[in-house]
Amino acid sequence: MSISEKLHEVKERVAQAALLAGVDPDSIILVGATKTNDASRVREAIAAGLKVCGENRVQEMLEKNAQAAYEGAELHFIGHLQKNKVKNVVGLVSLIHSVDSHALMDEIEKQAAKLGLVQDVLLEINIGREAAKSGFFVEALPAALEKAAQLPHIRVRGLMAVPPICAEGEENRPYFLTMKQLFIDNKGKKYDNVSMDFMSMGMSGDFETAIACGANMIRLGSVIFGARDYTRR
């Protein structure tokens, strides 16, 4: 199947999952995870109707941006972000999904202030409490939101999570439900610079379960582009 055919099929699955969850299919934001796909493949996906691209690696993103790969689409950063790379990301992307520490917030604030802009971000939650993954533990979220409220050049737009790898998407339902409750609990709280608009969770193997549990932003790679070719750089 071509990228266009795969994207069409995925959109149908997203729409069906949304209807089963009782939400408007148009409320689900599909972020195409474009890691290891070259500029031509990204352009092909955008031409087929992909509206948001998400990159995991700063250098790869900069190279493809220089080739006008993302023209006609919104660009998000969805991978782990090192502090020394923040200057290359702030202002280039409309949303950073993976803000995982107070120190990273400080660096984003610093760079956004230099550019005179407000950078939209999501706070990453380490929902599986995995030592190998970044993100705030659930109990650390209130302090992170209080921190963000003190930073005028950051706007928190919601939460992001990557649950543990599992064989079946349904196995992640308990993690997704925990995220849903966390999102609801914090949506009504009043913090400056914080609006709980987006819950980014669900990837190629579990996005339908994520939508059933309240995700309104999903990050899909292989179901659109096929298995990743890690020889591509």
Protein Blocks (a to p, Z undefined) as FASTA:
>chain_A
ZZklmmmmmmmmmmmmmmmnopafklpccdddfehiafklmmmmmmnopabdcdfbfklm
mmmmmnommgoiacddfbdcdfklmmmmgojambdfkbcbfklmmmmmmmmmmnopacdd
dddddfkopakbgcddfklmmmmmmmmmmmmkbccfbdcddddddfblklmmmmmmmmmm
mmmmmmmpccehiacfbcceddfklmmmmmmnopabdcdfklmnopadfkbZZ
